Amino acid sequence: MKEELLHYVWRMQRFDCTKLFTTQGQKITIIQFGNHNQNAGPDFTHARIQIGDTLWVGNVEMHLKASDWTKHGHQQDPAYENVILHVVLEEDTPITHRDGTQIPCLELQSRIPAKVAGLYKSMQHNTDWIPCQKMISGVSPITRQLWLDRLLVERLERRCVYMKKVLESNKFHWEACLYQCLAKSFGMKVNGDAFEQLTKVLPFSLVRKHQHNLLQLEALLFGQAGLLERSFSGEYPMRLQREYQYLAHKFQLKPMSAVYWKFMRMRPANFPTVRLAQLAKLYHQTEHLFSKVLALQTLKEVENLFEIQVSGYWKEHYVLDKASPPKLKSLGRGTIHLLTINALAPILFLYGREKDLPTYCELAVQLIENIPPESNHLMAKWENVGFNATNASQSQALLELHGNYCQSKNCLNCAIGGAILKN
């Protein structure tokens, strides 16, 4: 058994709460179980518990064995001086505060239902794709949907943690924050880190300064990406190279290494060179992009805003100095949807939270709800266990469920796992 099961049965009151007594024989009446503390310190705070004739207000600490108190060094930590009840599976030794007074102790080993403990053990030790794979069909559709709704918000909140750091590093300049987050999303999984590194060596101030000149903008992007550090035979790559050398000298720029960029096992349309050309065209044709993002109302408006075609040279090239059959190389609808999921919706959500404007949070969720679900091997596995995502909000929630709950077997903090244990 893990200590987190004690947290669960206490938080959800899934143990025999009748006729409670401390191990010293004092009657216990729980008025408030307290707030589950996810940070350092006692496990539950602000509990209200009557022990004997005295009403206590303070913290509750939990361990499998009472002696874990000493093993964890709580006797030396002032944060545990306000513990009013020690809840344990087994009291193998009495525990005292630093002044020598014994901490009231409640044993739960005979009060946790065997079925709850058995189900929990089963989920923790099975080898199925997800811990509750054989039991999930018994969870009501309403419980599933409400949990997926919450998981989408959790996913947006988690992405906002990264974006908030980017925003702070740009001194709360929202346009610069969007530039960095959008560029990272242009790189997708394979080249996302490289695009992120590029935005650190090419600040948004330079992009904005030169966005009206596409040649200069491409020169800055490709040059700082380290992709102009070789000899070329074509006229346009040489023009880019000359322009970059001038700008690099003027602004004292140092490029990143070209080794960061990955081309292997990628469709040519997803080559980082094509994505850089598309990013350049987007900023060339769109001033005040963040303001335009804030004005969006529908997914169709997003698709229209990102309807771009690369410059003439890139219509006949996927990489520098190597011609290919002519193709427009516009941003596909699927790519725009991924940019919406990974960059636009999260920054709208963050803006709504930061400015206390919930309509932007609602818009972020609405945009994702209107996008078709992802189609990948994880979604196929979810379908096999009875989850058929009908839009991207559900598929994103399922990705969050698998990544942050199922893989780590975090069943006790999952509404689906909780429903199984409850039933």
C-alpha positions in Angstrom: 0.0 0.0 0.0 1.1 3.6 -0.7 0.6 6.6 1.5 -1.4 8.3 -1.2 -4.2 5.7 -0.5 -4.4 7.1 3.0 -4.7 10.6 1.5 -7.5 9.4 -0.8 -9.6 7.7 1.8 -9.3 10.7 4.1 -10.0 13.2 1.4 -13.0 11.2 0.1 -14.0 9.9 3.5 -13.8 6.3 2.2 -13.1 4.7 5.5 -15.3 3.7 8.5 -15.8 7.1 10.2 -18.0 5.8 13.0 -16.9 5.6 16.6 -13.4 7.1 16.1 -10.9 7.0 18.9 -7.2 7.8 19.2 -4.9 5.0 20.0 -4.9 6.4 23.6 -8.7 6.0 23.8 -9.9 9.6 23.3 -13.0 10.1 21.2 -12.5 11.8 17.8 -15.1 13.9 16.1 -14.1 15.2 12.7 -15.7 18.5 11.8 -13.6 19.5 8.9 -11.1 17.1 7.2 -8.9 20.0 6.0 -7.5 20.9 2.7 -5.2 18.6 0.8 -1.8 20.1 0.7 0.2 19.4 -2.6 3.2 21.4 -1.5 5.8 20.9 1.3 4.5 20.5 4.9 1.7 18.5 6.5 -0.6 16.6 4.2 -3.9 18.4 5.2 -4.2 21.9 6.5 -6.9 23.8 8.3 -8.7 20.8 9.8 -11.2 21.1 12.6 -11.2 18.1 14.9 -12.6 17.6 18.4 -10.4 15.2 20.5 -11.9 14.4 23.8 -13.5 17.6 25.1 -11.1 20.0 23.1 -11.7 21.4 19.7 -8.5 21.6 17.7 -7.8 23.6 14.6 -4.6 22.7 12.7 -3.0 20.2 10.4 -3.2 16.5 9.8 -0.2 14.4 8.8 -0.4 10.8 7.4 2.0 7.9 7.2 1.8 4.2 6.7 3.7 3.6 9.9 3.9 6.1 12.7 7.7 5.7 12.8 7.8 7.3 9.3 7.4 10.6 11.2 10.9 10.3 12.5 12.3 8.8 9.3 11.1 11.8 7.4 12.6 14.2 9.9 9.4 15.9 10.9 10.5 16.1 14.5 13.0 18.7 13.5 10.7 20.7 11.2 8.7 23.6 12.8 6.1 23.3 10.0 4.8 20.1 11.8 4.4 21.7 15.2 0.8 22.5 14.4 -0.2 18.8 13.6 -3.3 18.1 15.7 -3.8 14.5 14.5 -1.4 11.8 13.1 -3.3 9.4 10.8 -1.5 6.2 10.2 -2.2 2.7 8.8 -0.3 1.3 11.9 1.0 3.0 15.0 4.2 1.1 15.6 5.5 3.7 18.0 4.1 6.8 19.8 5.2 10.1 18.3 5.7 13.3 20.3 6.1 17.0 19.5 9.4 18.6 20.3 8.1 19.6 23.8 7.4 15.9 24.6 3.6 16.0 24.3 2.3 12.9 22.4 0.5 13.6 19.1 -3.0 12.1 19.0 -3.0 9.2 16.6 -5.7 7.5 14.5 -5.1 4.0 13.1 -6.9 3.2 9.8 -5.7 -0.4 9.0 -9.1 -1.9 10.2 -11.2 0.9 8.8 -10.3 0.9 5.0 -12.7 -1.3 3.1 -10.9 -4.4 1.7 -12.5 -3.8 -1.7 -11.1 -0.3 -2.0 -7.6 -1.5 -1.1 -7.9 -4.4 -3.5 -9.1 -2.3 -6.4 -6.3 0.2 -5.8 -3.7 -2.6 -5.6 -5.1 -4.1 -8.8 -4.8 -0.8 -10.7 -1.3 -0.2 -9.4 0.1 -3.6 -10.3 -1.6 -4.6 -13.5 0.2 -4.4 -16.9 -2.6 -3.2 -19.1 -2.2 -0.1 -21.3 -4.1 1.9 -18.7 -4.5 0.9 -15.0 -8.3 0.7 -15.1 -8.6 -0.8 -18.6 -10.8 -3.8 -17.3 -13.0 -1.5 -15.1 -13.4 1.7 -17.1 -16.5 0.6 -18.9 -18.4 0.8 -15.6 -17.8 4.5 -15.2 -20.8 6.6 -16.3 -20.5 8.8 -19.4 -21.3 11.9 -17.4 -18.4 11.3 -15.1 -16.1 10.7 -18.1 -17.2 13.8 -19.9 -17.0 16.1 -16.9 -13.5 14.8 -16.2 -12.4 15.3 -19.8 -13.7 18.9 -19.6 -11.5 19.5 -16.6 -8.5 17.8 -18.2 -8.6 20.2 -21.1 -8.4 23.1 -18.7 -5.6 21.4 -16.9 -3.7 21.0 -20.2 -4.2 24.7 -21.1 -3.1 25.7 -17.6 0.0 23.5 -17.9 0.9 25.1 -21.2 0.3 28.5 -19.6 3.0 27.9 -17.1 5.6 27.8 -19.9 4.0 30.8 -21.6 3.9 32.8 -18.4 7.7 32.3 -18.1 8.1 33.4 -21.7 5.9 36.5 -21.0 7.9 37.4 -18.0 11.2 37.0 -19.8 9.8 39.5 -22.4 8.8 42.0 -19.7 5.1 41.3 -20.3 5.3 42.2 -24.0 2.5 40.1 -25.4 3.5 40.4 -29.1 7.0 39.1 -28.2 5.6 36.3 -26.2 3.3 35.2 -29.1 6.3 35.3 -31.5 8.3 32.9 -29.3 5.4 30.5 -28.6 4.2 30.6 -32.2 7.7 29.9 -33.5 8.1 27.0 -31.2 4.8 25.6 -32.5 5.9 26.0 -36.1 8.7 23.5 -35.3 6.2 21.0 -34.0 7.7 18.1 -31.9 10.8 17.5 -34.1 12.1 21.1 -34.5 10.2 22.9 -31.7 13.3 23.3 -29.5 15.4 24.6 -32.4 12.7 27.2 -33.2 12.7 28.2 -29.5 16.4 28.6 -29.6 16.1 30.7 -32.7 13.8 33.2 -31.0 16.4 33.6 -28.3 19.1 34.7 -30.7 16.6 36.7 -32.9 14.5 38.9 -30.6 11.1 40.1 -31.7 12.3 43.7 -31.8 14.4 42.9 -34.9 11.6 40.9 -36.5 9.2 43.8 -36.1 11.8 46.3 -37.3 12.3 44.4 -40.6 8.9 42.8 -41.2 8.1 45.1 -44.1 11.1 43.8 -46.0 10.6 40.1 -46.7 14.2 39.7 -48.0 15.6 41.1 -44.8 13.2 39.2 -42.6 14.1 35.9 -44.3 17.8 36.8 -44.1 17.5 37.3 -40.3 15.5 34.1 -39.8 17.7 31.9 -42.0 20.9 33.6 -40.9 20.3 33.4 -37.2 19.2 29.8 -37.7 22.7 29.1 -38.9 21.5 28.0 -42.4 23.5 30.6 -44.3 26.9 29.6 -43.1 28.0 27.8 -46.3 28.6 28.5 -50.0 25.7 28.8 -52.4 25.4 28.8 -56.2 21.8 30.2 -56.5 21.2 33.9 -56.8 18.5 34.2 -54.0 20.5 32.3 -51.3 23.5 34.5 -52.1 21.3 37.6 -51.7 20.0 36.3 -48.4 23.6 35.6 -47.3 24.8 39.1 -48.2 21.8 40.7 -46.5 22.4 38.7 -43.4 26.1 39.5 -43.2 25.2 43.2 -43.3 22.5 42.9 -40.7 24.6 40.6 -38.5 27.4 43.2 -38.5 25.0 46.1 -37.9 23.3 44.4 -34.9 26.2 42.3 -33.6 24.3 39.1 -34.2 25.7 35.6 -33.6 23.8 32.7 -35.3 22.9 29.4 -33.7 24.4 26.2 -35.0 22.7 24.6 -37.9 23.1 21.1 -36.3 20.0 21.8 -34.2 17.7 21.5 -37.3 16.4 18.1 -38.2 15.4 17.0 -41.7 15.6 13.2 -41.5 12.5 11.1 -41.9 10.3 14.2 -42.4 7.9 15.1 -45.3 9.5 17.9 -47.3 6.5 20.1 -46.6 7.5 20.0 -42.9 11.2 20.8 -43.4 12.3 23.6 -41.1 13.4 25.7 -44.1 9.8 25.7 -45.3 8.5 26.5 -41.9 10.9 29.4 -41.5 9.8 30.8 -44.9 6.2 30.5 -43.8 6.9 32.2 -40.5 8.7 35.0 -42.3 5.7 35.4 -44.7 3.2 35.5 -41.8 5.0 38.3 -40.0 5.6 40.1 -43.3 1.9 40.2 -44.2 0.6 40.7 -40.6 1.3 43.7 -38.4 0.3 43.6 -34.7 -0.4 39.8 -34.9 -1.3 39.5 -31.2 -4.0 42.2 -31.5 -5.5 40.4 -34.4 -5.4 37.1 -32.4 -7.3 38.9 -29.6 -10.0 40.0 -32.1 -10.6 36.4 -33.4 -14.1 34.9 -32.8 -14.2 31.7 -34.8 -11.9 29.0 -36.1 -12.7 30.1 -39.6 -11.2 33.5 -38.7 -8.1 31.8 -37.4 -7.7 29.9 -40.7 -8.1 33.1 -42.7 -5.5 34.9 -40.6 -3.0 32.1 -41.2 -3.8 31.8 -44.9 -0.3 32.5 -46.2 1.8 31.4 -49.2 5.6 31.4 -49.2 7.6 33.8 -51.3 8.4 33.0 -55.0 11.7 31.3 -54.3 10.2 28.8 -51.8 7.5 27.8 -54.2 10.2 25.9 -56.1 12.5 24.9 -53.3 12.2 22.9 -50.0 15.8 23.7 -49.1 18.3 26.3 -50.1 20.0 25.8 -53.5 18.1 22.7 -54.5 15.2 23.2 -56.9 12.0 21.1 -56.7 8.7 21.0 -58.7 6.6 24.2 -58.1 4.2 24.0 -55.2 2.5 26.8 -53.2 3.5 25.4 -49.8 0.8 27.2 -47.9 0.0 26.4 -44.3 -2.4 23.5 -44.4 -5.6 23.4 -42.3 -4.2 20.7 -40.2 -1.1 22.7 -39.4 -3.2 25.8 -38.6 -5.3 23.6 -36.2 -2.1 22.4 -34.5 -0.9 26.0 -34.1 -4.2 26.9 -32.6 -4.0 24.0 -30.1 -0.4 24.6 -29.1 0.0 28.3 -29.3 -3.1 30.5 -30.0 -5.6 28.9 -27.6 -3.1 28.7 -24.7 -2.0 32.4 -25.1 -5.6 33.5 -25.2 -6.3 31.4 -22.1 -3.3 33.0 -20.4 -4.4 36.5 -21.4 -7.8 35.9 -20.0 -6.3 34.7 -16.7 -3.8 37.5 -16.5 -6.3 40.3 -17.3 -9.3 38.7 -15.5 -11.2 38.5 -18.8 -12.9 35.0 -18.8 -14.3 35.5 -22.3 -10.8 34.9 -23.7 -10.5 31.6 -21.7 -13.9 30.6 -23.0 -12.8 31.5 -26.6 -9.6 29.3 -26.2 -11.8 26.3 -25.2 -14.3 27.0 -28.0 -11.6 27.1 -30.6 -10.3 23.7 -29.6 -13.8 22.3 -29.4 -14.3 23.2 -33.1 -11.2 21.4 -34.3 -11.4 17.8 -35.4 -9.8 15.3 -33.1 -6.2 14.2 -33.6 -5.7 10.8 -35.3 -2.7 8.9 -33.9 -1.9 5.6 -32.2 -2.9 6.9 -28.8 -6.3 7.9 -30.0 -6.7 4.4 -31.6 -5.9 2.9 -28.2 -8.5 5.1 -26.5 -11.1 4.0 -29.0 -10.3 0.4 -28.1 -11.3 1.1 -24.5 -14.4 2.9 -25.4 -13.4 6.6 -25.7 -14.2 8.0 -29.2 -13.1 11.6 -29.3 -15.4 13.7 -31.5 -13.3 16.9 -31.4 -9.8 18.2 -30.4 -11.0 19.2 -26.9 -11.7 15.5 -26.1 -8.6 14.2 -27.8 -6.4 16.8 -26.0 -8.0 15.8 -22.8 -7.3 12.1 -23.5 -3.7 12.9 -24.2 -3.5 14.7 -20.8 -5.2 11.8 -19.1 -2.8 9.3 -20.5 0.3 11.4 -20.0 -0.3 12.9 -16.5 -2.5 10.2 -14.9 -2.4 6.8 -16.6 1.3 6.5 -17.2 2.2 7.4 -13.7 -0.7 5.4 -12.3 -2.0 8.6 -10.6 -5.4 6.9 -10.2 -6.4 8.4 -6.8 -6.3 11.9 -8.3 -8.2 10.9 -11.4 -12.0 11.2 -11.4 -12.4 8.0 -13.3 -10.1 6.1 -10.8 -12.1 7.7 -8.0 -15.4 6.6 -9.5 -14.1 3.0 -9.8 -13.0 3.0 -6.1 -16.3 4.6 -5.0 -18.4 2.1 -6.8 
